[in-house]
Amino acid sequence: MDLALILVVVLVLALMWRGPKMLPKLGEAFGKGVKDARDEFAKQTDTDPEQRPPQP
């Protein structure tokens, strides 16, 4: 429950800080960053290329 409240507060602050027109771009940039971090983590933890999931 606390995580949901924190996310709502962050969303409201981002909306007030950048305005509603910039929010989709900020979300896209955040999503790309998370995807890059996940891919980098997967590269560092997977030692066998045969067992890696296929890249989209």
mmCIF entry with sequence, helices, sheets and N, C-alpha, C, O atoms, coordinates in Angstrom:
data_MODEL
# 
_entry.id   MODEL 
# 
_entity.id                         1 
_entity.type                       polymer 
_entity.pdbx_number_of_molecules   1 
# 
_entity_poly.entity_id                      1 
_entity_poly.type                           'polypeptide(L)' 
_entity_poly.nstd_linkage                   no 
_entity_poly.nstd_monomer                   no 
_entity_poly.pdbx_seq_one_letter_code       MDLALILVVVLVLALMWRGPKMLPKLGEAFGKGVKDARDEFAKQTDTDPEQRPPQP 
_entity_poly.pdbx_seq_one_letter_code_can   MDLALILVVVLVLALMWRGPKMLPKLGEAFGKGVKDARDEFAKQTDTDPEQRPPQP 
_entity_poly.pdbx_strand_id                 A 
# 
loop_
_entity_poly_seq.entity_id 
_entity_poly_seq.num 
_entity_poly_seq.mon_id 
_entity_poly_seq.hetero 
1 1  MET n 
1 2  ASP n 
1 3  LEU n 
1 4  ALA n 
1 5  LEU n 
1 6  ILE n 
1 7  LEU n 
1 8  VAL n 
1 9  VAL n 
1 10 VAL n 
1 11 LEU n 
1 12 VAL n 
1 13 LEU n 
1 14 ALA n 
1 15 LEU n 
1 16 MET n 
1 17 TRP n 
1 18 ARG n 
1 19 GLY n 
1 20 PRO n 
1 21 LYS n 
1 22 MET n 
1 23 LEU n 
1 24 PRO n 
1 25 LYS n 
1 26 LEU n 
1 27 GLY n 
1 28 GLU n 
1 29 ALA n 
1 30 PHE n 
1 31 GLY n 
1 32 LYS n 
1 33 GLY n 
1 34 VAL n 
1 35 LYS n 
1 36 ASP n 
1 37 ALA n 
1 38 ARG n 
1 39 ASP n 
1 40 GLU n 
1 41 PHE n 
1 42 ALA n 
1 43 LYS n 
1 44 GLN n 
1 45 THR n 
1 46 ASP n 
1 47 THR n 
1 48 ASP n 
1 49 PRO n 
1 50 GLU n 
1 51 GLN n 
1 52 ARG n 
1 53 PRO n 
1 54 PRO n 
1 55 GLN n 
1 56 PRO n 
# 
_struct_asym.id          A 
_struct_asym.entity_id   1 
# 
loop_
_struct_conf.conf_type_id 
_struct_conf.id 
_struct_conf.pdbx_PDB_helix_id 
_struct_conf.beg_label_comp_id 
_struct_conf.beg_label_asym_id 
_struct_conf.beg_label_seq_id 
_struct_conf.pdbx_beg_PDB_ins_code 
_struct_conf.end_label_comp_id 
_struct_conf.end_label_asym_id 
_struct_conf.end_label_seq_id 
_struct_conf.pdbx_end_PDB_ins_code 
_struct_conf.beg_auth_comp_id 
_struct_conf.beg_auth_asym_id 
_struct_conf.beg_auth_seq_id 
_struct_conf.end_auth_comp_id 
_struct_conf.end_auth_asym_id 
_struct_conf.end_auth_seq_id 
_struct_conf.pdbx_PDB_helix_class 
_struct_conf.details 
_struct_conf.pdbx_PDB_helix_length 
HELX_P HELX_P1 AA1 ASP A 2  ? ARG A 18 ? ASP A 2  ARG A 18 1 ? 17 
HELX_P HELX_P2 AA2 LEU A 23 ? THR A 45 ? LEU A 23 THR A 45 1 ? 23 
HELX_P HELX_P3 AA3 PRO A 49 ? GLN A 51 ? PRO A 49 GLN A 51 5 ? 3  
# 
_struct_conf_type.id          HELX_P 
_struct_conf_type.criteria    ? 
_struct_conf_type.reference   ? 
# 
loop_
_atom_site.group_PDB 
_atom_site.id 
_atom_site.type_symbol 
_atom_site.label_atom_id 
_atom_site.label_alt_id 
_atom_site.label_comp_id 
_atom_site.label_asym_id 
_atom_site.label_entity_id 
_atom_site.label_seq_id 
_atom_site.pdbx_PDB_ins_code 
_atom_site.Cartn_x 
_atom_site.Cartn_y 
_atom_site.Cartn_z 
_atom_site.occupancy 
_atom_site.B_iso_or_equiv 
_atom_site.pdbx_formal_charge 
_atom_site.auth_seq_id 
_atom_site.auth_comp_id 
_atom_site.auth_asym_id 
_atom_site.auth_atom_id 
_atom_site.pdbx_PDB_model_num 
ATOM 1   N N  . MET A 1 1  ? 0.826  -1.198  0.000   1.00 0.00 ? 1  MET A N  1 
ATOM 2   C CA . MET A 1 1  ? 0.000  0.000   0.000   1.00 0.00 ? 1  MET A CA 1 
ATOM 3   C C  . MET A 1 1  ? 0.864  1.252   0.000   1.00 0.00 ? 1  MET A C  1 
ATOM 4   O O  . MET A 1 1  ? 0.534  2.245   -0.648  1.00 0.00 ? 1  MET A O  1 
ATOM 5   N N  . ASP A 1 2  ? 1.966  1.197   0.727   1.00 0.00 ? 2  ASP A N  1 
ATOM 6   C CA . ASP A 1 2  ? 2.841  2.359   0.780   1.00 0.00 ? 2  ASP A CA 1 
ATOM 7   C C  . ASP A 1 2  ? 3.472  2.655   -0.571  1.00 0.00 ? 2  ASP A C  1 
ATOM 8   O O  . ASP A 1 2  ? 3.662  3.818   -0.927  1.00 0.00 ? 2  ASP A O  1 
ATOM 9   N N  . LEU A 1 3  ? 3.796  1.613   -1.324  1.00 0.00 ? 3  LEU A N  1 
ATOM 10  C CA . LEU A 1 3  ? 4.397  1.803   -2.641  1.00 0.00 ? 3  LEU A CA 1 
ATOM 11  C C  . LEU A 1 3  ? 3.425  2.511   -3.582  1.00 0.00 ? 3  LEU A C  1 
ATOM 12  O O  . LEU A 1 3  ? 3.831  3.380   -4.353  1.00 0.00 ? 3  LEU A O  1 
ATOM 13  N N  . ALA A 1 4  ? 2.157  2.146   -3.525  1.00 0.00 ? 4  ALA A N  1 
ATOM 14  C CA . ALA A 1 4  ? 1.154  2.787   -4.375  1.00 0.00 ? 4  ALA A CA 1 
ATOM 15  C C  . ALA A 1 4  ? 1.032  4.272   -4.038  1.00 0.00 ? 4  ALA A C  1 
ATOM 16  O O  . ALA A 1 4  ? 0.916  5.105   -4.936  1.00 0.00 ? 4  ALA A O  1 
ATOM 17  N N  . LEU A 1 5  ? 1.056  4.600   -2.766  1.00 0.00 ? 5  LEU A N  1 
ATOM 18  C CA . LEU A 1 5  ? 0.968  5.996   -2.341  1.00 0.00 ? 5  LEU A CA 1 
ATOM 19  C C  . LEU A 1 5  ? 2.182  6.778   -2.829  1.00 0.00 ? 5  LEU A C  1 
ATOM 20  O O  . LEU A 1 5  ? 2.045  7.911   -3.292  1.00 0.00 ? 5  LEU A O  1 
ATOM 21  N N  . ILE A 1 6  ? 3.358  6.188   -2.731  1.00 0.00 ? 6  ILE A N  1 
ATOM 22  C CA . ILE A 1 6  ? 4.578  6.846   -3.196  1.00 0.00 ? 6  ILE A CA 1 
ATOM 23  C C  . ILE A 1 6  ? 4.517  7.082   -4.698  1.00 0.00 ? 6  ILE A C  1 
ATOM 24  O O  . ILE A 1 6  ? 4.890  8.155   -5.173  1.00 0.00 ? 6  ILE A O  1 
ATOM 25  N N  . LEU A 1 7  ? 4.050  6.090   -5.447  1.00 0.00 ? 7  LEU A N  1 
ATOM 26  C CA . LEU A 1 7  ? 3.945  6.248   -6.900  1.00 0.00 ? 7  LEU A CA 1 
ATOM 27  C C  . LEU A 1 7  ? 2.967  7.349   -7.274  1.00 0.00 ? 7  LEU A C  1 
ATOM 28  O O  . LEU A 1 7  ? 3.221  8.110   -8.207  1.00 0.00 ? 7  LEU A O  1 
ATOM 29  N N  . VAL A 1 8  ? 1.862  7.442   -6.563  1.00 0.00 ? 8  VAL A N  1 
ATOM 30  C CA . VAL A 1 8  ? 0.879  8.496   -6.837  1.00 0.00 ? 8  VAL A CA 1 
ATOM 31  C C  . VAL A 1 8  ? 1.479  9.862   -6.541  1.00 0.00 ? 8  VAL A C  1 
ATOM 32  O O  . VAL A 1 8  ? 1.293  10.799  -7.317  1.00 0.00 ? 8  VAL A O  1 
ATOM 33  N N  . VAL A 1 9  ? 2.191  9.985   -5.435  1.00 0.00 ? 9  VAL A N  1 
ATOM 34  C CA . VAL A 1 9  ? 2.817  11.265  -5.092  1.00 0.00 ? 9  VAL A CA 1 
ATOM 35  C C  . VAL A 1 9  ? 3.849  11.649  -6.142  1.00 0.00 ? 9  VAL A C  1 
ATOM 36  O O  . VAL A 1 9  ? 3.902  12.807  -6.556  1.00 0.00 ? 9  VAL A O  1 
ATOM 37  N N  . VAL A 1 10 ? 4.668  10.703  -6.579  1.00 0.00 ? 10 VAL A N  1 
ATOM 38  C CA . VAL A 1 10 ? 5.673  10.986  -7.606  1.00 0.00 ? 10 VAL A CA 1 
ATOM 39  C C  . VAL A 1 10 ? 4.999  11.400  -8.914  1.00 0.00 ? 10 VAL A C  1 
ATOM 40  O O  . VAL A 1 10 ? 5.452  12.333  -9.577  1.00 0.00 ? 10 VAL A O  1 
ATOM 41  N N  . LEU A 1 11 ? 3.933  10.717  -9.282  1.00 0.00 ? 11 LEU A N  1 
ATOM 42  C CA . LEU A 1 11 ? 3.209  11.070  -10.505 1.00 0.00 ? 11 LEU A CA 1 
ATOM 43  C C  . LEU A 1 11 ? 2.640  12.484  -10.426 1.00 0.00 ? 11 LEU A C  1 
ATOM 44  O O  . LEU A 1 11 ? 2.736  13.243  -11.390 1.00 0.00 ? 11 LEU A O  1 
ATOM 45  N N  . VAL A 1 12 ? 2.057  12.841  -9.302  1.00 0.00 ? 12 VAL A N  1 
ATOM 46  C CA . VAL A 1 12 ? 1.497  14.193  -9.135  1.00 0.00 ? 12 VAL A CA 1 
ATOM 47  C C  . VAL A 1 12 ? 2.603  15.235  -9.185  1.00 0.00 ? 12 VAL A C  1 
ATOM 48  O O  . VAL A 1 12 ? 2.444  16.281  -9.813  1.00 0.00 ? 12 VAL A O  1 
ATOM 49  N N  . LEU A 1 13 ? 3.721  14.957  -8.527  1.00 0.00 ? 13 LEU A N  1 
ATOM 50  C CA . LEU A 1 13 ? 4.837  15.908  -8.561  1.00 0.00 ? 13 LEU A CA 1 
ATOM 51  C C  . LEU A 1 13 ? 5.399  16.067  -9.973  1.00 0.00 ? 13 LEU A C  1 
ATOM 52  O O  . LEU A 1 13 ? 5.713  17.181  -10.391 1.00 0.00 ? 13 LEU A O  1 
ATOM 53  N N  . ALA A 1 14 ? 5.528  14.971  -10.705 1.00 0.00 ? 14 ALA A N  1 
ATOM 54  C CA . ALA A 1 14 ? 6.025  15.045  -12.079 1.00 0.00 ? 14 ALA A CA 1 
ATOM 55  C C  . ALA A 1 14 ? 5.048  15.815  -12.958 1.00 0.00 ? 14 ALA A C  1 
ATOM 56  O O  . ALA A 1 14 ? 5.466  16.575  -13.831 1.00 0.00 ? 14 ALA A O  1 
ATOM 57  N N  . LEU A 1 15 ? 3.763  15.626  -12.736 1.00 0.00 ? 15 LEU A N  1 
ATOM 58  C CA . LEU A 1 15 ? 2.753  16.339  -13.506 1.00 0.00 ? 15 LEU A CA 1 
ATOM 59  C C  . LEU A 1 15 ? 2.819  17.834  -13.236 1.00 0.00 ? 15 LEU A C  1 
ATOM 60  O O  . LEU A 1 15 ? 2.692  18.644  -14.154 1.00 0.00 ? 15 LEU A O  1 
ATOM 61  N N  . MET A 1 16 ? 3.019  18.195  -11.975 1.00 0.00 ? 16 MET A N  1 
ATOM 62  C CA . MET A 1 16 ? 3.114  19.615  -11.640 1.00 0.00 ? 16 MET A CA 1 
ATOM 63  C C  . MET A 1 16 ? 4.424  20.218  -12.131 1.00 0.00 ? 16 MET A C  1 
ATOM 64  O O  . MET A 1 16 ? 4.460  21.383  -12.526 1.00 0.00 ? 16 MET A O  1 
ATOM 65  N N  . TRP A 1 17 ? 5.503  19.432  -12.110 1.00 0.00 ? 17 TRP A N  1 
ATOM 66  C CA . TRP A 1 17 ? 6.819  19.936  -12.469 1.00 0.00 ? 17 TRP A CA 1 
ATOM 67  C C  . TRP A 1 17 ? 6.964  20.129  -13.973 1.00 0.00 ? 17 TRP A C  1 
ATOM 68  O O  . TRP A 1 17 ? 7.452  21.169  -14.416 1.00 0.00 ? 17 TRP A O  1 
ATOM 69  N N  . ARG A 1 18 ? 6.548  19.147  -14.763 1.00 0.00 ? 18 ARG A N  1 
ATOM 70  C CA . ARG A 1 18 ? 6.774  19.189  -16.204 1.00 0.00 ? 18 ARG A CA 1 
ATOM 71  C C  . ARG A 1 18 ? 5.522  19.478  -17.021 1.00 0.00 ? 18 ARG A C  1 
ATOM 72  O O  . ARG A 1 18 ? 5.629  19.848  -18.190 1.00 0.00 ? 18 ARG A O  1 
ATOM 73  N N  . GLY A 1 19 ? 4.366  19.322  -16.450 1.00 0.00 ? 19 GLY A N  1 
ATOM 74  C CA . GLY A 1 19 ? 3.136  19.562  -17.184 1.00 0.00 ? 19 GLY A CA 1 
ATOM 75  C C  . GLY A 1 19 ? 2.656  18.301  -17.876 1.00 0.00 ? 19 GLY A C  1 
ATOM 76  O O  . GLY A 1 19 ? 3.428  17.361  -18.067 1.00 0.00 ? 19 GLY A O  1 
ATOM 77  N N  . PRO A 1 20 ? 1.393  18.277  -18.251 1.00 0.00 ? 20 PRO A N  1 
ATOM 78  C CA . PRO A 1 20 ? 0.807  17.054  -18.820 1.00 0.00 ? 20 PRO A CA 1 
ATOM 79  C C  . PRO A 1 20 ? 1.353  16.681  -20.200 1.00 0.00 ? 20 PRO A C  1 
ATOM 80  O O  . PRO A 1 20 ? 1.285  15.514  -20.586 1.00 0.00 ? 20 PRO A O  1 
ATOM 81  N N  . LYS A 1 21 ? 1.885  17.631  -20.939 1.00 0.00 ? 21 LYS A N  1 
ATOM 82  C CA . LYS A 1 21 ? 2.378  17.318  -22.289 1.00 0.00 ? 21 LYS A CA 1 
ATOM 83  C C  . LYS A 1 21 ? 3.692  16.545  -22.251 1.00 0.00 ? 21 LYS A C  1 
ATOM 84  O O  . LYS A 1 21 ? 3.973  15.765  -23.160 1.00 0.00 ? 21 LYS A O  1 
ATOM 85  N N  . MET A 1 22 ? 4.499  16.751  -21.215 1.00 0.00 ? 22 MET A N  1 
ATOM 86  C CA . MET A 1 22 ? 5.798  16.086  -21.127 1.00 0.00 ? 22 MET A CA 1 
ATOM 87  C C  . MET A 1 22 ? 5.731  14.732  -20.429 1.00 0.00 ? 22 MET A C  1 
ATOM 88  O O  . MET A 1 22 ? 6.692  13.965  -20.491 1.00 0.00 ? 22 MET A O  1 
ATOM 89  N N  . LEU A 1 23 ? 4.630  14.427  -19.775 1.00 0.00 ? 23 LEU A N  1 
ATOM 90  C CA . LEU A 1 23 ? 4.539  13.197  -18.994 1.00 0.00 ? 23 LEU A CA 1 
ATOM 91  C C  . LEU A 1 23 ? 4.720  11.935  -19.839 1.00 0.00 ? 23 LEU A C  1 
ATOM 92  O O  . LEU A 1 23 ? 5.430  11.033  -19.396 1.00 0.00 ? 23 LEU A O  1 
ATOM 93  N N  . PRO A 1 24 ? 4.123  11.817  -21.025 1.00 0.00 ? 24 PRO A N  1 
ATOM 94  C CA . PRO A 1 24 ? 4.367  10.612  -21.835 1.00 0.00 ? 24 PRO A CA 1 
ATOM 95  C C  . PRO A 1 24 ? 5.836  10.443  -22.230 1.00 0.00 ? 24 PRO A C  1 
ATOM 96  O O  . PRO A 1 24 ? 6.342  9.321   -22.261 1.00 0.00 ? 24 PRO A O  1 
ATOM 97  N N  . LYS A 1 25 ? 6.509  11.526  -22.527 1.00 0.00 ? 25 LYS A N  1 
ATOM 98  C CA . LYS A 1 25 ? 7.928  11.441  -22.887 1.00 0.00 ? 25 LYS A CA 1 
ATOM 99  C C  . LYS A 1 25 ? 8.769  11.000  -21.690 1.00 0.00 ? 25 LYS A C  1 
ATOM 100 O O  . LYS A 1 25 ? 9.711  10.223  -21.840 1.00 0.00 ? 25 LYS A O  1 
ATOM 101 N N  . LEU A 1 26 ? 8.424  11.500  -20.504 1.00 0.00 ? 26 LEU A N  1 
ATOM 102 C CA . LEU A 1 26 ? 9.148  11.081  -19.302 1.00 0.00 ? 26 LEU A CA 1 
ATOM 103 C C  . LEU A 1 26 ? 8.913  9.602   -19.027 1.00 0.00 ? 26 LEU A C  1 
ATOM 104 O O  . LEU A 1 26 ? 9.839  8.887   -18.644 1.00 0.00 ? 26 LEU A O  1 
ATOM 105 N N  . GLY A 1 27 ? 7.688  9.141   -19.219 1.00 0.00 ? 27 GLY A N  1 
ATOM 106 C CA . GLY A 1 27 ? 7.383  7.720   -19.029 1.00 0.00 ? 27 GLY A CA 1 
ATOM 107 C C  . GLY A 1 27 ? 8.129  6.841   -20.012 1.00 0.00 ? 27 GLY A C  1 
ATOM 108 O O  . GLY A 1 27 ? 8.617  5.769   -19.653 1.00 0.00 ? 27 GLY A O  1 
ATOM 109 N N  . GLU A 1 28 ? 8.215  7.294   -21.245 1.00 0.00 ? 28 GLU A N  1 
ATOM 110 C CA . GLU A 1 28 ? 8.945  6.544   -22.265 1.00 0.00 ? 28 GLU A CA 1 
ATOM 111 C C  . GLU A 1 28 ? 10.427 6.457   -21.916 1.00 0.00 ? 28 GLU A C  1 
ATOM 112 O O  . GLU A 1 28 ? 11.038 5.396   -22.039 1.00 0.00 ? 28 GLU A O  1 
ATOM 113 N N  . ALA A 1 29 ? 10.997 7.565   -21.485 1.00 0.00 ? 29 ALA A N  1 
ATOM 114 C CA . ALA A 1 29 ? 12.414 7.571   -21.117 1.00 0.00 ? 29 ALA A CA 1 
ATOM 115 C C  . ALA A 1 29 ? 12.662 6.663   -19.912 1.00 0.00 ? 29 ALA A C  1 
ATOM 116 O O  . ALA A 1 29 ? 13.663 5.948   -19.868 1.00 0.00 ? 29 ALA A O  1 
ATOM 117 N N  . PHE A 1 30 ? 11.764 6.690   -18.948 1.00 0.00 ? 30 PHE A N  1 
ATOM 118 C CA . PHE A 1 30 ? 11.897 5.817   -17.773 1.00 0.00 ? 30 PHE A CA 1 
ATOM 119 C C  . PHE A 1 30 ? 11.802 4.352   -18.185 1.00 0.00 ? 30 PHE A C  1 
ATOM 120 O O  . PHE A 1 30 ? 12.561 3.517   -17.692 1.00 0.00 ? 30 PHE A O  1 
ATOM 121 N N  . GLY A 1 31 ? 10.884 4.041   -19.075 1.00 0.00 ? 31 GLY A N  1 
ATOM 122 C CA . GLY A 1 31 ? 10.730 2.666   -19.552 1.00 0.00 ? 31 GLY A CA 1 
ATOM 123 C C  . GLY A 1 31 ? 11.957 2.167   -20.282 1.00 0.00 ? 31 GLY A C  1 
ATOM 124 O O  . GLY A 1 31 ? 12.367 1.020   -20.100 1.00 0.00 ? 31 GLY A O  1 
ATOM 125 N N  . LYS A 1 32 ? 12.549 3.019   -21.108 1.00 0.00 ? 32 LYS A N  1 
ATOM 126 C CA . LYS A 1 32 ? 13.778 2.636   -21.806 1.00 0.00 ? 32 LYS A CA 1 
ATOM 127 C C  . LYS A 1 32 ? 14.915 2.389   -20.827 1.00 0.00 ? 32 LYS A C  1 
ATOM 128 O O  . LYS A 1 32 ? 15.698 1.454   -20.994 1.00 0.00 ? 32 LYS A O  1 
ATOM 129 N N  . GLY A 1 33 ? 15.000 3.232   -19.807 1.00 0.00 ? 33 GLY A N  1 
ATOM 130 C CA . GLY A 1 33 ? 16.047 3.059   -18.807 1.00 0.00 ? 33 GLY A CA 1 
ATOM 131 C C  . GLY A 1 33 ? 15.892 1.753   -18.043 1.00 0.00 ? 33 GLY A C  1 
ATOM 132 O O  . GLY A 1 33 ? 16.875 1.060   -17.781 1.00 0.00 ? 33 GLY A O  1 
ATOM 133 N N  . VAL A 1 34 ? 14.663 1.419   -17.689 1.00 0.00 ? 34 VAL A N  1 
ATOM 134 C CA . VAL A 1 34 ? 14.418 0.166   -16.980 1.00 0.00 ? 34 VAL A CA 1 
ATOM 135 C C  . VAL A 1 34 ? 14.746 -1.023  -17.878 1.00 0.00 ? 34 VAL A C  1 
ATOM 136 O O  . VAL A 1 34 ? 15.335 -2.003  -17.421 1.00 0.00 ? 34 VAL A O  1 
ATOM 137 N N  . LYS A 1 35 ? 14.368 -0.942  -19.154 1.00 0.00 ? 35 LYS A N  1 
ATOM 138 C CA . LYS A 1 35 ? 14.647 -2.039  -20.093 1.00 0.00 ? 35 LYS A CA 1 
ATOM 139 C C  . LYS A 1 35 ? 16.151 -2.213  -20.277 1.00 0.00 ? 35 LYS A C  1 
ATOM 140 O O  . LYS A 1 35 ? 16.650 -3.338  -20.284 1.00 0.00 ? 35 LYS A O  1 
ATOM 141 N N  . ASP A 1 36 ? 16.867 -1.114  -20.425 1.00 0.00 ? 36 ASP A N  1 
ATOM 142 C CA . ASP A 1 36 ? 18.322 -1.199  -20.577 1.00 0.00 ? 36 ASP A CA 1 
ATOM 143 C C  . ASP A 1 36 ? 18.981 -1.793  -19.335 1.00 0.00 ? 36 ASP A C  1 
ATOM 144 O O  . ASP A 1 36 ? 19.893 -2.613  -19.442 1.00 0.00 ? 36 ASP A O  1 
ATOM 145 N N  . ALA A 1 37 ? 18.521 -1.380  -18.167 1.00 0.00 ? 37 ALA A N  1 
ATOM 146 C CA . ALA A 1 37 ? 19.085 -1.911  -16.926 1.00 0.00 ? 37 ALA A CA 1 
ATOM 147 C C  . ALA A 1 37 ? 18.783 -3.401  -16.801 1.00 0.00 ? 37 ALA A C  1 
ATOM 148 O O  . ALA A 1 37 ? 19.643 -4.170  -16.371 1.00 0.00 ? 37 ALA A O  1 
ATOM 149 N N  . ARG A 1 38 ? 17.575 -3.816  -17.170 1.00 0.00 ? 38 ARG A N  1 
ATOM 150 C CA . ARG A 1 38 ? 17.205 -5.230  -17.095 1.00 0.00 ? 38 ARG A CA 1 
ATOM 151 C C  . ARG A 1 38 ? 18.044 -6.053  -18.061 1.00 0.00 ? 38 ARG A C  1 
ATOM 152 O O  . ARG A 1 38 ? 18.508 -7.139  -17.714 1.00 0.00 ? 38 ARG A O  1 
ATOM 153 N N  . ASP A 1 39 ? 18.239 -5.540  -19.274 1.00 0.00 ? 39 ASP A N  1 
ATOM 154 C CA . ASP A 1 39 ? 19.052 -6.251  -20.262 1.00 0.00 ? 39 ASP A CA 1 
ATOM 155 C C  . ASP A 1 39 ? 20.508 -6.362  -19.807 1.00 0.00 ? 39 ASP A C  1 
ATOM 156 O O  . ASP A 1 39 ? 21.132 -7.412  -19.963 1.00 0.00 ? 39 ASP A O  1 
ATOM 157 N N  . GLU A 1 40 ? 21.039 -5.292  -19.250 1.00 0.00 ? 40 GLU A N  1 
ATOM 158 C CA . GLU A 1 40 ? 22.416 -5.311  -18.769 1.00 0.00 ? 40 GLU A CA 1 
ATOM 159 C C  . GLU A 1 40 ? 22.563 -6.296  -17.614 1.00 0.00 ? 40 GLU A C  1 
ATOM 160 O O  . GLU A 1 40 ? 23.555 -7.022  -17.545 1.00 0.00 ? 40 GLU A O  1 
ATOM 161 N N  . PHE A 1 41 ? 21.600 -6.329  -16.718 1.00 0.00 ? 41 PHE A N  1 
ATOM 162 C CA . PHE A 1 41 ? 21.634 -7.280  -15.611 1.00 0.00 ? 41 PHE A CA 1 
ATOM 163 C C  . PHE A 1 41 ? 21.575 -8.710  -16.131 1.00 0.00 ? 41 PHE A C  1 
ATOM 164 O O  . PHE A 1 41 ? 22.278 -9.586  -15.628 1.00 0.00 ? 41 PHE A O  1 
ATOM 165 N N  . ALA A 1 42 ? 20.742 -8.948  -17.134 1.00 0.00 ? 42 ALA A N  1 
ATOM 166 C CA . ALA A 1 42 ? 20.624 -10.289 -17.711 1.00 0.00 ? 42 ALA A CA 1 
ATOM 167 C C  . ALA A 1 42 ? 21.940 -10.712 -18.370 1.00 0.00 ? 42 ALA A C  1 
ATOM 168 O O  . ALA A 1 42 ? 22.340 -11.871 -18.264 1.00 0.00 ? 42 ALA A O  1 
ATOM 169 N N  . LYS A 1 43 ? 22.605 -9.786  -19.042 1.00 0.00 ? 43 LYS A N  1 
ATOM 170 C CA . LYS A 1 43 ? 23.889 -10.095 -19.673 1.00 0.00 ? 43 LYS A CA 1 
ATOM 171 C C  . LYS A 1 43 ? 24.929 -10.497 -18.639 1.00 0.00 ? 43 LYS A C  1 
ATOM 172 O O  . LYS A 1 43 ? 25.705 -11.428 -18.856 1.00 0.00 ? 43 LYS A O  1 
ATOM 173 N N  . GLN A 1 44 ? 24.942 -9.795  -17.522 1.00 0.00 ? 44 GLN A N  1 
ATOM 174 C CA . GLN A 1 44 ? 25.954 -10.048 -16.503 1.00 0.00 ? 44 GLN A CA 1 
ATOM 175 C C  . GLN A 1 44 ? 25.678 -11.318 -15.717 1.00 0.00 ? 44 GLN A C  1 
ATOM 176 O O  . GLN A 1 44 ? 26.610 -11.924 -15.190 1.00 0.00 ? 44 GLN A O  1 
ATOM 177 N N  . THR A 1 45 ? 24.430 -11.734 -15.624 1.00 0.00 ? 45 THR A N  1 
ATOM 178 C CA . THR A 1 45 ? 24.113 -12.911 -14.821 1.00 0.00 ? 45 THR A CA 1 
ATOM 179 C C  . THR A 1 45 ? 24.030 -14.177 -15.655 1.00 0.00 ? 45 THR A C  1 
ATOM 180 O O  . THR A 1 45 ? 24.229 -15.266 -15.115 1.00 0.00 ? 45 THR A O  1 
ATOM 181 N N  . ASP A 1 46 ? 23.747 -14.081 -16.942 1.00 0.00 ? 46 ASP A N  1 
ATOM 182 C CA . ASP A 1 46 ? 23.665 -15.256 -17.807 1.00 0.00 ? 46 ASP A CA 1 
ATOM 183 C C  . ASP A 1 46 ? 25.052 -15.590 -18.341 1.00 0.00 ? 46 ASP A C  1 
ATOM 184 O O  . ASP A 1 46 ? 25.702 -14.760 -18.976 1.00 0.00 ? 46 ASP A O  1 
ATOM 185 N N  . THR A 1 47 ? 25.492 -16.803 -18.076 1.00 0.00 ? 47 THR A N  1 
ATOM 186 C CA . THR A 1 47 ? 26.799 -17.210 -18.572 1.00 0.00 ? 47 THR A CA 1 
ATOM 187 C C  . THR A 1 47 ? 26.679 -18.077 -19.817 1.00 0.00 ? 47 THR A C  1 
ATOM 188 O O  . THR A 1 47 ? 27.604 -18.115 -20.629 1.00 0.00 ? 47 THR A O  1 
ATOM 189 N N  . ASP A 1 48 ? 25.572 -18.767 -19.983 1.00 0.00 ? 48 ASP A N  1 
ATOM 190 C CA . ASP A 1 48 ? 25.382 -19.643 -21.121 1.00 0.00 ? 48 ASP A CA 1 
ATOM 191 C C  . ASP A 1 48 ? 24.463 -18.967 -22.145 1.00 0.00 ? 48 ASP A C  1 
ATOM 192 O O  . ASP A 1 48 ? 23.282 -18.764 -21.861 1.00 0.00 ? 48 ASP A O  1 
ATOM 193 N N  . PRO A 1 49 ? 24.980 -18.611 -23.335 1.00 0.00 ? 49 PRO A N  1 
ATOM 194 C CA . PRO A 1 49 ? 24.143 -17.944 -24.331 1.00 0.00 ? 49 PRO A CA 1 
ATOM 195 C C  . PRO A 1 49 ? 22.970 -18.804 -24.813 1.00 0.00 ? 49 PRO A C  1 
ATOM 196 O O  . PRO A 1 49 ? 21.977 -18.270 -25.308 1.00 0.00 ? 49 PRO A O  1 
ATOM 197 N N  . GLU A 1 50 ? 23.073 -20.107 -24.676 1.00 0.00 ? 50 GLU A N  1 
ATOM 198 C CA . GLU A 1 50 ? 21.993 -20.994 -25.113 1.00 0.00 ? 50 GLU A CA 1 
ATOM 199 C C  . GLU A 1 50 ? 20.751 -20.854 -24.239 1.00 0.00 ? 50 GLU A C  1 
ATOM 200 O O  . GLU A 1 50 ? 19.638 -21.115 -24.695 1.00 0.00 ? 50 GLU A O  1 
ATOM 201 N N  . GLN A 1 51 ? 20.936 -20.445 -22.993 1.00 0.00 ? 51 GLN A N  1 
ATOM 202 C CA . GLN A 1 51 ? 19.826 -20.358 -22.063 1.00 0.00 ? 51 GLN A CA 1 
ATOM 203 C C  . GLN A 1 51 ? 19.185 -18.987 -22.005 1.00 0.00 ? 51 GLN A C  1 
ATOM 204 O O  . GLN A 1 51 ? 18.187 -18.819 -21.303 1.00 0.00 ? 51 GLN A O  1 
ATOM 205 N N  . ARG A 1 52 ? 19.710 -18.006 -22.707 1.00 0.00 ? 52 ARG A N  1 
ATOM 206 C CA . ARG A 1 52 ? 19.145 -16.657 -22.700 1.00 0.00 ? 52 ARG A CA 1 
ATOM 207 C C  . ARG A 1 52 ? 17.822 -16.627 -23.447 1.00 0.00 ? 52 ARG A C  1 
ATOM 208 O O  . ARG A 1 52 ? 17.658 -17.322 -24.450 1.00 0.00 ? 52 ARG A O  1 
ATOM 209 N N  . PRO A 1 53 ? 16.870 -15.820 -22.962 1.00 0.00 ? 53 PRO A N  1 
ATOM 210 C CA . PRO A 1 53 ? 15.605 -15.696 -23.682 1.00 0.00 ? 53 PRO A CA 1 
ATOM 211 C C  . PRO A 1 53 ? 15.828 -14.941 -24.994 1.00 0.00 ? 53 PRO A C  1 
ATOM 212 O O  . PRO A 1 53 ? 16.738 -14.117 -25.087 1.00 0.00 ? 53 PRO A O  1 
ATOM 213 N N  . PRO A 1 54 ? 15.008 -15.217 -25.999 1.00 0.00 ? 54 PRO A N  1 
ATOM 214 C CA . PRO A 1 54 ? 15.177 -14.515 -27.283 1.00 0.00 ? 54 PRO A CA 1 
ATOM 215 C C  . PRO A 1 54 ? 14.911 -13.024 -27.137 1.00 0.00 ? 54 PRO A C  1 
ATOM 216 O O  . PRO A 1 54 ? 14.014 -12.612 -26.400 1.00 0.00 ? 54 PRO A O  1 
ATOM 217 N N  . GLN A 1 55 ? 15.693 -12.223 -27.842 1.00 0.00 ? 55 GLN A N  1 
ATOM 218 C CA . GLN A 1 55 ? 15.525 -10.768 -27.826 1.00 0.00 ? 55 GLN A CA 1 
ATOM 219 C C  . GLN A 1 55 ? 14.371 -10.378 -28.754 1.00 0.00 ? 55 GLN A C  1 
ATOM 220 O O  . GLN A 1 55 ? 14.275 -10.887 -29.870 1.00 0.00 ? 55 GLN A O  1 
ATOM 221 N N  . PRO A 1 56 ? 13.486 -9.468  -28.294 1.00 0.00 ? 56 PRO A N  1 
ATOM 222 C CA . PRO A 1 56 ? 12.360 -9.048  -29.156 1.00 0.00 ? 56 PRO A CA 1 
ATOM 223 C C  . PRO A 1 56 ? 12.795 -8.165  -30.287 1.00 0.00 ? 56 PRO A C  1 
ATOM 224 O O  . PRO A 1 56 ? 11.966 -7.735  -31.089 1.00 0.00 ? 56 PRO A O  1 
# 
